[in-house]
């Protein structure tokens, strides 16, 4: 290779390496979370744990679920920046933190709001479950419990938005709420919906798969055909927001898990044999890991007396 070609190739190599290093560095410093606005003032935060919803208002910020302490701090910092950039006071308070249910990937971040948020709200059974779980795990010092609870419905108007809470019975747990932003026509489902992802079914926490189907049906009929739903979790390649058809698909999935499991039980299959299943007939879109969780819950529910 002559000197000219060597210099050209060397320059090209260093250029490619420099570009690669820039891409690497940008990846290293890229925020680990994602925020997506669904309206001008209502959005979702995704990082680690159940999907967080939030409402920005002059009267204070409303947050639905809190993931984990590190993630909730990322959320709080980001929301404060957005309040400032919108010309609202930097001391804008967090007015309300809502927990859709008690699981740690939705409530462990509550502690970051201690002394900052005016109120924490959840269904009364969610509070009971959160306390029980914390006592069992000896993590009571890491909790910020709801100070407001409700049984069937709850509502508060914040600026132009009407927030409504709905409890329709035992499902994923015995304390799951639909959180409705009435004017925006957006409903946060928490873990009442796993979009194309196998769900965790918390039987010790009061879950009931048969009733879960009914709860979703009540929700579909309660809200309208244009409602946008926020889901607690989604499978790879699927969104954490969707429409009523996604709720119906998850209803069908739950029904298919129960139908398949019941058929296997009637055929004399043992629990161990049922748990070898790798795909739910009729719900082949659910391909993620975790199929043992709904199968085991369905088997226990169908064989319990």
LUMSE-389800 format. One record per residue (C-alpha): residue number from 1; residue in one letter; x, y, z. Coordinates in Angstrom, 1 decimal, decimal comma. Layout:
% LUMSE-389800
{NUM; "A"; {X; Y; Z}},
...
% end
This chain:
% LUMSE-389800
{1; "X"; {0,0; 0,0; 0,0}},
{2; "X"; {1,5; 3,4; -0,9}},
{3; "X"; {1,7; 6,3; 1,5}},
{4; "X"; {-1,3; 8,2; 0,0}},
{5; "X"; {-3,6; 5,2; 0,2}},
{6; "X"; {-2,5; 4,4; 3,7}},
{7; "X"; {-3,3; 8,0; 4,9}},
{8; "X"; {-6,7; 7,9; 3,2}},
{9; "X"; {-7,6; 4,5; 4,7}},
{10; "X"; {-6,3; 5,6; 8,1}},
{11; "X"; {-8,4; 8,8; 8,0}},
{12; "X"; {-11,4; 6,8; 7,0}},
{13; "X"; {-10,9; 4,3; 9,8}},
{14; "X"; {-10,5; 7,1; 12,4}},
{15; "X"; {-13,6; 8,7; 11,0}},
{16; "X"; {-15,6; 5,5; 11,4}},
{17; "X"; {-14,2; 5,0; 14,9}},
{18; "X"; {-15,0; 8,6; 15,9}},
{19; "X"; {-18,6; 8,2; 14,7}},
{20; "X"; {-18,9; 4,9; 16,5}},
{21; "X"; {-17,6; 6,5; 19,7}},
{22; "X"; {-20,1; 9,3; 19,3}},
{23; "X"; {-22,9; 6,8; 19,0}},
{24; "X"; {-21,6; 4,9; 21,9}},
{25; "X"; {-21,3; 8,0; 24,1}},
{26; "X"; {-24,8; 9,2; 23,1}},
{27; "X"; {-26,1; 5,8; 24,1}},
{28; "X"; {-24,3; 6,0; 27,4}},
{29; "X"; {-25,8; 9,4; 28,2}},
{30; "X"; {-29,3; 8,8; 26,8}},
{31; "X"; {-32,0; 9,0; 29,4}},
{32; "X"; {-33,1; 5,4; 30,5}},
{33; "X"; {-36,7; 6,4; 30,5}},
{34; "X"; {-39,3; 7,4; 28,0}},
{35; "X"; {-42,0; 10,0; 28,2}},
{36; "X"; {-44,9; 10,1; 25,8}},
{37; "X"; {-47,6; 12,8; 25,9}},
{38; "X"; {-51,1; 11,6; 25,1}},
{39; "X"; {-52,6; 15,1; 25,3}},
{40; "X"; {-51,1; 18,5; 26,0}},
{41; "X"; {-51,0; 17,9; 29,7}},
{42; "X"; {-51,4; 14,1; 30,2}},
{43; "X"; {-48,7; 11,6; 29,5}},
{44; "X"; {-47,0; 8,3; 30,4}},
{45; "X"; {-43,6; 7,5; 31,8}},
{46; "X"; {-41,9; 4,2; 31,0}},
{47; "X"; {-38,7; 2,9; 32,6}},
{48; "X"; {-38,8; -0,1; 34,9}},
{49; "X"; {-42,0; -1,4; 36,4}},
{50; "X"; {-45,7; -0,7; 35,7}},
{51; "X"; {-46,5; 2,2; 33,3}},
{52; "X"; {-46,8; 5,6; 35,1}},
{53; "X"; {-49,4; 8,1; 34,1}},
{54; "X"; {-49,3; 11,8; 34,9}},
{55; "X"; {-51,4; 15,0; 34,7}},
{56; "X"; {-49,7; 18,4; 34,6}},
{57; "X"; {-51,9; 21,2; 36,0}},
{58; "X"; {-51,6; 24,6; 37,5}},
{59; "X"; {-53,1; 23,3; 40,7}},
{60; "X"; {-50,5; 20,5; 41,0}},
{61; "X"; {-49,2; 17,4; 39,4}},
{62; "X"; {-51,2; 14,1; 39,6}},
{63; "X"; {-49,2; 10,8; 39,2}},
{64; "X"; {-50,6; 7,3; 38,7}},
{65; "X"; {-48,3; 4,6; 40,1}},
{66; "X"; {-44,6; 5,1; 41,0}},
{67; "X"; {-42,5; 2,2; 39,9}},
{68; "X"; {-39,4; 2,1; 42,1}},
{69; "X"; {-37,5; 4,8; 44,1}},
{70; "X"; {-34,9; 5,5; 41,4}},
{71; "X"; {-37,5; 5,6; 38,7}},
{72; "X"; {-39,9; 7,8; 40,6}},
{73; "X"; {-37,1; 10,3; 41,2}},
{74; "X"; {-36,4; 10,4; 37,4}},
{75; "X"; {-40,1; 11,0; 36,9}},
{76; "X"; {-40,3; 13,8; 39,4}},
{77; "X"; {-37,2; 15,6; 38,1}},
{78; "X"; {-38,5; 15,4; 34,5}},
{79; "X"; {-42,0; 16,7; 35,5}},
{80; "X"; {-40,5; 19,6; 37,4}},
{81; "X"; {-38,6; 20,6; 34,3}},
{82; "X"; {-41,7; 20,4; 32,2}},
{83; "X"; {-43,6; 22,6; 34,7}},
{84; "X"; {-40,8; 25,2; 34,5}},
{85; "X"; {-40,6; 25,1; 30,7}},
{86; "X"; {-44,4; 25,7; 30,6}},
{87; "X"; {-43,9; 28,9; 32,6}},
{88; "X"; {-45,6; 27,5; 35,8}},
{89; "X"; {-44,0; 28,0; 39,2}},
{90; "X"; {-41,0; 25,8; 40,0}},
{91; "X"; {-42,5; 25,0; 43,4}},
{92; "X"; {-45,6; 23,4; 41,7}},
{93; "X"; {-46,7; 20,7; 44,1}},
{94; "X"; {-47,4; 17,1; 43,6}},
{95; "X"; {-51,1; 17,2; 44,5}},
{96; "X"; {-52,1; 13,5; 44,2}},
{97; "X"; {-50,3; 10,2; 43,9}},
{98; "X"; {-52,7; 7,3; 42,9}},
{99; "X"; {-51,8; 3,6; 43,2}},
{100; "X"; {-53,8; 1,4; 40,8}},
{101; "X"; {-52,9; -1,6; 43,2}},
{102; "X"; {-50,4; -2,6; 45,8}},
{103; "X"; {-47,6; -4,4; 43,9}},
{104; "X"; {-44,1; -3,2; 44,4}},
{105; "X"; {-43,4; -2,3; 40,7}},
{106; "X"; {-46,3; 0,2; 41,1}},
{107; "X"; {-45,8; 1,4; 44,7}},
{108; "X"; {-42,2; 1,0; 45,8}},
{109; "X"; {-41,5; 4,5; 44,4}},
{110; "X"; {-44,1; 6,0; 46,6}},
{111; "X"; {-41,4; 6,7; 49,2}},
{112; "X"; {-39,8; 9,3; 46,9}},
{113; "X"; {-43,0; 11,4; 47,3}},
{114; "X"; {-42,8; 11,5; 51,1}},
{115; "X"; {-43,3; 15,0; 52,3}},
{116; "X"; {-43,8; 16,2; 48,8}},
{117; "X"; {-47,2; 15,0; 47,7}},
{118; "X"; {-50,4; 16,2; 49,3}},
{119; "X"; {-52,3; 12,8; 49,2}},
{120; "X"; {-51,8; 9,2; 48,2}},
{121; "X"; {-54,9; 7,4; 47,0}},
{122; "X"; {-55,8; 3,7; 46,4}},
{123; "X"; {-58,6; 1,3; 46,9}},
{124; "X"; {-59,1; 0,2; 50,5}},
{125; "X"; {-58,1; -3,4; 49,7}},
{126; "X"; {-54,9; -2,1; 48,0}},
{127; "X"; {-53,9; -0,4; 51,2}},
{128; "X"; {-54,5; -3,6; 53,2}},
{129; "X"; {-52,4; -5,6; 50,7}},
{130; "X"; {-49,6; -3,1; 50,7}},
{131; "X"; {-49,3; -3,1; 54,5}},
{132; "X"; {-49,4; -6,9; 54,6}},
{133; "X"; {-46,7; -7,2; 51,9}},
{134; "X"; {-44,5; -4,7; 53,7}},
{135; "X"; {-44,8; -6,4; 57,0}},
{136; "X"; {-44,1; -9,8; 55,4}},
{137; "X"; {-41,0; -8,4; 53,7}},
{138; "X"; {-40,0; -6,2; 56,7}},
{139; "X"; {-39,9; -3,2; 54,4}},
{140; "X"; {-42,4; -0,9; 56,3}},
{141; "X"; {-39,7; 1,8; 56,6}},
{142; "X"; {-39,6; 1,9; 52,8}},
{143; "X"; {-43,3; 2,5; 52,3}},
{144; "X"; {-45,5; 5,6; 51,8}},
{145; "X"; {-49,0; 4,2; 52,3}},
{146; "X"; {-52,2; 5,8; 50,9}},
{147; "X"; {-53,8; 8,2; 53,3}},
{148; "X"; {-57,0; 8,3; 51,1}},
{149; "X"; {-59,0; 5,2; 50,2}},
{150; "X"; {-62,3; 4,4; 48,6}},
{151; "X"; {-64,6; 1,4; 48,2}},
{152; "X"; {-66,4; 1,7; 44,8}},
{153; "X"; {-66,1; 5,2; 43,4}},
{154; "X"; {-64,1; 8,3; 44,1}},
{155; "X"; {-63,8; 11,6; 42,3}},
{156; "X"; {-62,0; 15,0; 42,3}},
{157; "X"; {-61,9; 17,8; 39,8}},
{158; "X"; {-58,4; 19,3; 39,2}},
{159; "X"; {-58,5; 22,4; 37,1}},
{160; "X"; {-60,4; 21,3; 33,9}},
{161; "X"; {-59,8; 17,6; 34,4}},
{162; "X"; {-62,2; 15,3; 36,2}},
{163; "X"; {-60,5; 12,3; 37,8}},
{164; "X"; {-62,7; 9,3; 38,7}},
{165; "X"; {-61,7; 6,1; 40,4}},
{166; "X"; {-63,6; 2,9; 39,7}},
{167; "X"; {-63,5; -0,5; 41,5}},
{168; "X"; {-65,5; -3,3; 39,8}},
{169; "X"; {-64,4; -6,3; 41,9}},
{170; "X"; {-61,6; -8,8; 42,3}},
{171; "X"; {-59,4; -9,4; 39,2}},
{172; "X"; {-55,6; -9,2; 39,1}},
{173; "X"; {-55,8; -8,6; 42,9}},
{174; "X"; {-58,8; -7,7; 45,0}},
{175; "X"; {-57,9; -4,0; 45,0}},
{176; "X"; {-57,4; -2,9; 41,3}},
{177; "X"; {-58,7; 0,5; 40,2}},
{178; "X"; {-59,5; 1,9; 36,8}},
{179; "X"; {-58,3; 5,6; 36,9}},
{180; "X"; {-60,4; 7,7; 34,6}},
{181; "X"; {-59,4; 11,1; 33,3}},
{182; "X"; {-62,9; 12,0; 32,1}},
{183; "X"; {-62,3; 15,1; 30,0}},
{184; "X"; {-59,3; 13,6; 28,3}},
{185; "X"; {-61,2; 10,3; 27,8}},
{186; "X"; {-58,1; 8,4; 29,0}},
{187; "X"; {-58,3; 5,5; 31,5}},
{188; "X"; {-55,3; 4,0; 33,3}},
{189; "X"; {-55,9; 0,3; 33,8}},
{190; "X"; {-52,9; -0,6; 35,9}},
{191; "X"; {-52,4; -4,3; 35,8}},
{192; "X"; {-56,0; -5,0; 34,9}},
{193; "X"; {-54,6; -5,3; 31,4}},
{194; "X"; {-51,3; -6,9; 30,2}},
{195; "X"; {-51,2; -6,2; 26,5}},
{196; "X"; {-49,9; -9,4; 24,8}},
{197; "X"; {-47,9; -10,3; 27,9}},
{198; "X"; {-48,6; -13,1; 30,3}},
{199; "X"; {-50,0; -11,6; 33,5}},
{200; "X"; {-49,1; -12,1; 37,1}},
{201; "X"; {-52,2; -13,4; 38,9}},
{202; "X"; {-52,0; -12,7; 42,6}},
{203; "X"; {-54,2; -15,3; 44,2}},
{204; "X"; {-52,9; -14,5; 47,7}},
{205; "X"; {-53,7; -10,9; 47,0}},
{206; "X"; {-57,3; -11,8; 46,1}},
{207; "X"; {-57,1; -12,4; 42,4}},
{208; "X"; {-59,9; -14,2; 40,5}},
{209; "X"; {-59,5; -14,9; 36,8}},
{210; "X"; {-63,2; -15,7; 36,1}},
{211; "X"; {-64,2; -12,4; 37,8}},
{212; "X"; {-61,3; -10,6; 36,0}},
{213; "X"; {-63,1; -11,2; 32,7}},
{214; "X"; {-66,3; -9,7; 34,1}},
{215; "X"; {-64,4; -6,7; 35,5}},
{216; "X"; {-63,0; -5,9; 32,1}},
{217; "X"; {-66,4; -6,2; 30,6}},
{218; "X"; {-67,8; -3,7; 33,1}},
{219; "X"; {-65,0; -1,4; 32,2}},
{220; "X"; {-65,6; -1,7; 28,4}},
{221; "X"; {-69,3; -0,9; 28,9}},
{222; "X"; {-68,5; 2,0; 31,4}},
{223; "X"; {-66,2; 3,8; 29,1}},
{224; "X"; {-66,8; 4,7; 25,4}},
{225; "X"; {-65,5; 3,4; 22,1}},
{226; "X"; {-63,1; 6,3; 21,8}},
{227; "X"; {-61,4; 5,9; 25,2}},
{228; "X"; {-57,7; 5,5; 25,2}},
{229; "X"; {-56,4; 3,0; 27,8}},
{230; "X"; {-53,0; 2,9; 29,5}},
{231; "X"; {-51,9; -0,6; 30,4}},
{232; "X"; {-49,6; -1,7; 33,2}},
{233; "X"; {-47,4; -3,8; 31,0}},
{234; "X"; {-47,0; -4,9; 27,3}},
{235; "X"; {-45,2; -7,6; 25,5}},
{236; "X"; {-42,2; -6,9; 23,3}},
{237; "X"; {-43,3; -5,0; 20,2}},
{238; "X"; {-46,7; -4,0; 21,7}},
{239; "X"; {-47,7; -0,6; 23,1}},
{240; "X"; {-48,7; 0,2; 26,7}},
{241; "X"; {-51,6; 2,2; 25,3}},
{242; "X"; {-54,6; 1,0; 23,2}},
{243; "X"; {-58,3; 0,8; 22,7}},
{244; "X"; {-61,2; -1,3; 23,8}},
{245; "X"; {-60,3; -4,0; 21,3}},
{246; "X"; {-57,1; -4,6; 23,4}},
{247; "X"; {-59,2; -5,1; 26,5}},
{248; "X"; {-61,4; -7,6; 24,6}},
{249; "X"; {-58,3; -9,4; 23,4}},
{250; "X"; {-57,0; -9,7; 27,0}},
{251; "X"; {-60,5; -10,9; 28,1}},
{252; "X"; {-60,3; -13,6; 25,4}},
{253; "X"; {-56,8; -14,5; 26,6}},
{254; "X"; {-58,0; -15,0; 30,2}},
{255; "X"; {-60,9; -17,1; 28,9}},
{256; "X"; {-58,7; -19,2; 26,8}},
{257; "X"; {-56,3; -19,9; 29,7}},
{258; "X"; {-59,2; -21,0; 31,8}},
{259; "X"; {-60,8; -23,1; 29,0}},
{260; "X"; {-57,5; -24,8; 28,2}},
{261; "X"; {-56,7; -25,5; 31,8}},
{262; "X"; {-60,2; -26,8; 32,6}},
{263; "X"; {-59,9; -29,2; 29,6}},
{264; "X"; {-56,6; -30,5; 30,7}},
{265; "X"; {-58,0; -31,1; 34,3}},
{266; "X"; {-60,9; -33,0; 32,9}},
{267; "X"; {-58,5; -35,1; 30,8}},
{268; "X"; {-56,8; -36,1; 34,0}},
{269; "X"; {-53,6; -34,1; 33,5}},
{270; "X"; {-51,7; -33,3; 36,6}},
{271; "X"; {-50,6; -29,7; 37,5}},
{272; "X"; {-47,1; -30,5; 36,5}},
{273; "X"; {-48,2; -31,7; 33,1}},
{274; "X"; {-50,4; -28,6; 32,6}},
{275; "X"; {-47,4; -26,3; 33,5}},
{276; "X"; {-45,4; -27,8; 30,6}},
{277; "X"; {-47,6; -25,9; 28,1}},
{278; "X"; {-45,7; -23,4; 26,0}},
{279; "X"; {-48,6; -21,6; 24,2}},
{280; "X"; {-52,2; -20,9; 25,0}},
{281; "X"; {-54,5; -22,2; 22,2}},
{282; "X"; {-56,4; -19,3; 20,7}},
{283; "X"; {-54,1; -16,7; 22,2}},
{284; "X"; {-50,9; -17,3; 20,3}},
{285; "X"; {-50,0; -13,5; 20,4}},
{286; "X"; {-49,0; -14,0; 24,0}},
{287; "X"; {-45,5; -15,3; 23,4}},
{288; "X"; {-43,5; -13,7; 26,3}},
{289; "X"; {-42,0; -15,5; 29,2}},
{290; "X"; {-44,2; -16,1; 32,3}},
{291; "X"; {-46,8; -18,5; 30,9}},
{292; "X"; {-46,5; -20,6; 34,1}},
{293; "X"; {-48,0; -17,7; 36,2}},
{294; "X"; {-51,5; -17,7; 34,6}},
{295; "X"; {-51,5; -21,5; 34,1}},
{296; "X"; {-50,7; -22,2; 37,8}},
{297; "X"; {-53,3; -19,6; 38,9}},
{298; "X"; {-55,9; -21,0; 36,6}},
{299; "X"; {-55,2; -24,6; 37,8}},
{300; "X"; {-55,4; -23,6; 41,5}},
{301; "X"; {-58,6; -21,5; 40,9}},
{302; "X"; {-60,4; -24,3; 39,0}},
{303; "X"; {-59,4; -27,0; 41,5}},
{304; "X"; {-59,9; -25,1; 44,7}},
{305; "X"; {-63,0; -25,8; 46,8}},
% end
